[in-house]
């Protein structure tokens, strides 16, 4: 079982923060991510009151269409399906995440494959709800994945994430410490950590 321990914080001056990330971490790629959350029948497009554990209405999953641009000029396209159980402790997320990739069988047309999957979701009675679009850059620092990202309608954030084998208190505490240490190295104060989910923040704006 892989557990995500992650945080996001408001980025402030994202240009200066990108320079600092390039100095302190290893650059990986630029990205564009387009997420749509799908819910069981009867859920309206703007969602409903989120579940305390997931932050989403019942039976929700996320379909992500992602483009990554690498330093060598390569571009790759992905479609991921994700569902997770979320928990927030002191502004840090601890997520039990399940994720798989949708791949075309006979071609490289990932857009066609994702469209077929979305048709399947509709046939199963799910409806698309809230969506979000993110763009930015990804980095790594030891076992930590870092992203500097702009979320449409919400602004710039830095996201820090690492994977753990379990969600025991001591494991989570150690992971939180590593994330907060890197956050401090980036010059971001603890008070900038955002405990709300993006979906919750976007829903509040509708």
C-alpha positions as CSV (number, residue, x, y, z in Angstrom):
1,X,0.0,0.0,0.0
2,X,1.5,3.3,-1.1
3,X,0.4,6.4,0.9
4,X,0.9,9.9,-0.4
5,X,1.9,12.6,2.1
6,X,1.6,15.9,0.5
7,X,1.1,19.6,1.0
8,X,0.3,22.6,-1.2
9,X,1.1,26.2,-0.3
10,X,0.4,29.6,-2.0
11,X,3.5,30.4,-4.0
12,X,3.6,34.2,-3.9
13,X,6.3,35.3,-6.4
14,X,6.2,32.3,-8.6
15,X,9.0,33.6,-10.9
16,X,11.5,33.9,-8.0
17,X,10.3,30.5,-6.6
18,X,11.0,28.8,-9.9
19,X,14.5,30.1,-9.9
20,X,15.0,28.8,-6.3
21,X,13.5,25.4,-7.3
22,X,16.0,25.1,-10.2
23,X,18.8,25.8,-7.8
24,X,17.8,23.4,-5.0
25,X,16.1,20.6,-6.9
26,X,16.4,18.7,-10.2
27,X,14.1,19.9,-13.0
28,X,12.0,17.2,-14.7
29,X,9.5,18.7,-17.1
30,X,6.8,21.2,-17.9
31,X,3.2,20.0,-17.7
32,X,-0.4,20.8,-18.5
33,X,-3.0,18.9,-16.5
34,X,-6.7,18.9,-17.2
35,X,-8.8,17.2,-14.6
36,X,-12.5,16.3,-14.6
37,X,-14.2,14.8,-11.6
38,X,-17.0,12.3,-12.3
39,X,-19.7,11.4,-9.9
40,X,-22.6,9.0,-9.5
41,X,-25.9,9.9,-11.1
42,X,-27.8,12.8,-9.7
43,X,-24.7,15.0,-8.8
44,X,-25.0,18.4,-10.4
45,X,-22.0,19.9,-12.3
46,X,-21.1,22.2,-9.4
47,X,-20.9,19.2,-7.0
48,X,-22.5,18.8,-3.6
49,X,-21.3,19.0,0.0
50,X,-18.0,17.1,0.0
51,X,-17.5,13.9,2.0
52,X,-15.3,14.4,5.1
53,X,-12.8,11.8,4.0
54,X,-12.6,12.3,0.2
55,X,-13.5,16.0,-0.1
56,X,-15.7,14.9,-3.0
57,X,-19.3,13.6,-3.4
58,X,-19.8,9.8,-3.1
59,X,-18.6,7.6,-5.9
60,X,-16.3,10.2,-7.3
61,X,-13.2,9.7,-9.5
62,X,-10.8,11.9,-11.4
63,X,-9.9,11.7,-15.1
64,X,-6.7,13.5,-15.9
65,X,-5.4,14.4,-19.3
66,X,-1.8,15.3,-19.0
67,X,0.9,16.7,-21.4
68,X,4.5,16.7,-20.3
69,X,7.3,18.5,-22.2
70,X,10.9,17.4,-21.4
71,X,14.2,19.3,-21.6
72,X,15.3,17.2,-24.6
73,X,12.2,18.4,-26.6
74,X,10.1,15.2,-26.2
75,X,6.4,15.5,-25.5
76,X,4.3,12.8,-23.9
77,X,0.6,12.6,-23.4
78,X,-1.2,10.6,-20.7
79,X,-4.6,9.9,-19.4
80,X,-4.9,8.8,-15.7
81,X,-7.9,7.7,-13.7
82,X,-7.6,8.3,-10.0
83,X,-9.7,7.6,-6.9
84,X,-8.5,8.1,-3.4
85,X,-9.4,8.4,0.3
86,X,-8.2,11.7,1.6
87,X,-7.3,12.9,5.1
88,X,-5.9,16.2,6.2
89,X,-3.7,16.5,9.4
90,X,-2.5,20.0,10.2
91,X,-2.8,21.1,6.6
92,X,-0.9,18.1,5.3
93,X,-2.7,15.6,3.1
94,X,-2.4,11.8,3.7
95,X,-4.0,10.0,0.7
96,X,-4.6,6.4,0.0
97,X,-4.6,6.7,-3.8
98,X,-5.4,4.2,-6.5
99,X,-4.5,5.2,-10.0
100,X,-4.2,3.6,-13.4
101,X,-3.4,4.8,-16.9
102,X,-5.6,4.6,-19.9
103,X,-3.6,3.4,-22.9
104,X,-4.7,2.9,-26.5
105,X,-4.5,-0.7,-27.8
106,X,-3.7,-0.2,-31.4
107,X,-2.5,3.4,-31.8
108,X,-1.0,6.3,-29.9
109,X,-4.3,8.2,-29.9
110,X,-4.7,8.8,-26.2
111,X,-7.4,11.4,-26.8
112,X,-9.6,8.8,-28.5
113,X,-8.9,6.3,-25.7
114,X,-9.9,8.9,-23.0
115,X,-13.1,9.7,-24.9
116,X,-14.0,6.1,-25.0
117,X,-13.5,5.8,-21.3
118,X,-15.6,8.8,-20.6
119,X,-18.4,7.3,-22.8
120,X,-18.1,4.2,-20.6
121,X,-18.5,6.3,-17.4
122,X,-21.6,7.9,-18.9
123,X,-23.0,4.4,-19.7
124,X,-22.3,3.4,-16.1
125,X,-24.4,6.4,-14.9
126,X,-21.7,8.8,-13.9
127,X,-21.8,12.5,-14.7
128,X,-18.9,15.0,-15.1
129,X,-18.8,17.6,-12.4
130,X,-16.2,20.2,-11.4
131,X,-13.0,20.5,-13.5
132,X,-9.7,22.2,-13.1
133,X,-6.7,23.0,-15.3
134,X,-3.1,23.2,-14.1
135,X,0.1,24.2,-15.8
136,X,3.6,24.5,-14.4
137,X,6.9,22.7,-13.9
138,X,7.9,19.5,-11.9
139,X,11.1,18.9,-10.0
140,X,12.5,16.2,-7.7
141,X,14.5,16.6,-4.4
142,X,15.6,13.2,-3.0
143,X,12.3,11.3,-2.5
144,X,10.2,14.4,-2.8
145,X,8.3,15.4,-5.9
146,X,7.8,19.1,-6.2
147,X,5.6,21.1,-8.6
148,X,5.2,24.8,-9.2
149,X,1.7,25.1,-10.7
150,X,-0.9,27.6,-11.7
151,X,-4.5,26.5,-11.1
152,X,-6.9,28.3,-13.3
153,X,-9.0,30.6,-11.2
154,X,-7.0,30.0,-8.0
155,X,-3.4,31.2,-8.7
156,X,0.0,29.8,-8.1
157,X,0.9,27.0,-5.7
158,X,3.9,24.9,-4.8
159,X,3.0,21.2,-4.3
160,X,5.3,18.8,-2.4
161,X,4.7,15.1,-2.2
162,X,6.4,11.9,-1.1
163,X,5.3,8.3,-0.9
164,X,5.3,6.2,2.3
165,X,4.7,2.5,2.9
166,X,2.0,3.1,5.6
167,X,0.1,5.8,7.3
168,X,1.3,5.2,10.9
169,X,1.6,8.3,13.0
170,X,5.4,8.1,13.1
171,X,5.7,7.6,9.4
172,X,3.4,10.5,8.6
173,X,5.2,12.7,11.1
174,X,8.6,12.0,9.5
175,X,7.1,12.7,6.0
176,X,5.5,15.9,7.2
177,X,8.9,17.1,8.6
178,X,10.7,16.4,5.3
179,X,8.0,18.4,3.3
180,X,8.0,21.3,5.7
181,X,11.8,21.4,5.8
182,X,11.9,21.7,2.0
183,X,9.1,24.3,2.1
184,X,11.3,26.4,4.6
185,X,14.3,26.0,2.2
186,X,12.1,27.5,-0.5
187,X,11.4,30.5,1.7
188,X,7.7,29.7,2.2
189,X,6.2,30.1,5.6
190,X,4.1,27.4,7.3
191,X,1.1,29.8,7.3
192,X,1.1,29.7,3.4
193,X,0.0,26.0,3.5
194,X,-3.5,25.6,2.1
195,X,-5.5,22.8,3.8
196,X,-8.5,23.0,1.5
197,X,-8.7,20.7,-1.6
198,X,-8.6,22.4,-5.0
199,X,-12.1,21.0,-5.7
200,X,-13.3,22.6,-2.5
201,X,-11.8,25.9,-3.4
202,X,-13.2,25.9,-6.9
203,X,-16.6,24.9,-5.7
204,X,-16.6,27.9,-3.3
205,X,-16.1,30.2,-6.2
206,X,-19.1,28.9,-8.2
